Amino acid sequence: QVQLVESGGGLVQTGGSLRLSCSTSGSVFSRSAMGWYRQAPGQQRDFVARMTTGGSTNYADSVKGRFTISRDNAKNTAYLQMNSLKPEDTAVYYCIAWEIGGQDYWGQGTRVTVSS
């Protein structure tokens, strides 16, 4: 069973930074685009960022210029560096692996709370 293990969430003040991590097995990681979604209370789950195996990235407009997605292929880990955080960034953040030719895998979620 494929597992995505997330970490790095927490409580931060407006303007602060957090870095989320998402690790999975090497066999899945190497053939998956990696990404992040988030779900605020009472809201739908929304796309945040994505990075392909080749390193191409795309972001939701709401986080462009503030969030950066990256991946360390040696560690089978994807990251989401979040800077200049705002209260509206408060959500549970979910990691996703889009396996090429396979299925999608989700992490369990990590909570991010930005206080005003």
C-alpha positions as CSV (number, residue, x, y, z in Angstrom):
1,Q,0.0,0.0,0.0
2,V,1.4,3.4,-1.0
3,Q,1.6,6.0,1.7
4,L,2.4,9.6,1.5
5,V,3.6,11.0,4.8
6,E,3.3,14.7,5.4
7,S,4.8,17.0,8.0
8,G,5.6,20.6,8.7
9,G,2.2,22.1,9.4
10,G,1.5,24.2,12.5
11,L,0.6,27.6,13.8
12,V,2.2,30.7,12.4
13,Q,1.6,34.5,12.5
14,T,0.6,36.5,9.4
15,G,3.7,37.1,7.3
16,G,5.5,34.0,8.6
17,S,6.8,31.0,6.8
18,L,6.3,27.2,7.0
19,R,7.7,24.4,4.9
20,L,5.6,21.3,4.3
21,S,7.2,17.9,3.4
22,C,5.7,14.9,1.7
23,S,7.6,11.6,1.5
24,T,6.7,8.4,-0.2
25,S,8.4,5.3,-1.6
26,G,11.0,5.7,-4.3
27,S,9.2,3.6,-6.8
28,V,6.2,5.9,-6.7
29,F,8.0,9.1,-6.3
30,S,10.2,8.7,-9.3
31,R,7.3,8.2,-11.7
32,S,4.9,10.7,-10.2
33,A,4.2,14.4,-10.5
34,M,3.9,15.8,-7.0
35,G,1.5,18.4,-5.8
36,W,-0.4,20.0,-3.0
37,Y,-4.0,20.8,-2.4
38,R,-5.7,22.5,0.5
39,Q,-9.1,22.5,2.1
40,A,-10.3,25.3,4.4
41,P,-13.1,24.6,6.9
42,G,-16.4,24.3,5.0
43,Q,-14.7,24.7,1.6
44,Q,-13.9,22.4,-1.2
45,R,-10.4,21.0,-1.7
46,D,-8.5,23.4,-4.0
47,F,-5.3,23.0,-6.0
48,V,-2.2,24.8,-4.7
49,A,0.9,23.7,-6.6
50,R,2.3,20.9,-8.8
51,M,5.7,19.8,-10.0
52,T,6.3,17.3,-12.7
53,T,9.0,14.7,-12.7
54,G,10.9,17.0,-15.1
55,G,10.7,20.0,-12.8
56,S,7.9,22.0,-14.4
57,T,5.7,23.8,-12.0
58,N,2.4,25.5,-11.8
59,Y,0.6,27.3,-9.0
60,A,-2.8,28.6,-8.0
61,D,-3.0,32.3,-8.6
62,S,-3.6,32.9,-4.9
63,V,-0.2,31.6,-3.9
64,K,2.0,32.6,-6.9
65,G,5.1,34.5,-5.7
66,R,4.6,33.3,-2.1
67,F,4.7,29.5,-2.3
68,T,7.4,27.3,-3.9
69,I,7.1,23.7,-4.7
70,S,10.2,21.6,-5.0
71,R,11.3,17.9,-4.9
72,D,14.4,16.1,-3.7
73,N,14.6,12.9,-5.8
74,A,17.4,11.5,-3.6
75,K,15.1,11.7,-0.6
76,N,11.8,10.9,-2.4
77,T,10.4,14.0,-0.8
78,A,8.4,16.9,-2.1
79,Y,8.3,20.3,-0.3
80,L,6.0,23.3,-0.2
81,Q,7.8,26.4,1.0
82,M,5.2,28.9,2.1
83,N,6.2,32.5,2.7
84,S,4.3,35.6,3.5
85,L,1.5,33.6,4.9
86,K,-2.0,35.1,5.3
87,P,-5.0,34.1,7.4
88,E,-6.7,33.0,4.2
89,D,-4.0,30.3,3.8
90,T,-5.4,28.5,6.8
91,A,-6.4,25.0,5.7
92,V,-5.5,21.4,5.8
93,Y,-2.9,20.8,3.2
94,Y,-2.8,17.5,1.3
95,C,0.0,16.1,-0.7
96,I,-0.8,14.2,-3.9
97,A,1.2,12.0,-6.1
98,W,0.0,11.7,-9.7
99,E,1.6,8.4,-10.9
100,I,2.3,8.4,-14.6
101,G,0.2,5.7,-16.1
102,G,-1.1,4.7,-12.7
103,Q,-3.3,6.2,-10.0
104,D,-3.3,9.1,-7.7
105,Y,-2.2,8.9,-4.1
106,W,-3.1,11.3,-1.3
107,G,-1.5,12.1,2.0
108,Q,-3.4,12.3,5.3
109,G,-3.2,16.1,5.5
110,T,-1.3,18.5,7.7
111,R,-3.0,21.5,9.3
112,V,-1.7,25.0,8.7
113,T,-3.1,27.8,10.8
114,V,-2.2,31.5,10.2
115,S,-3.1,33.9,13.0
116,S,-3.9,37.5,12.3
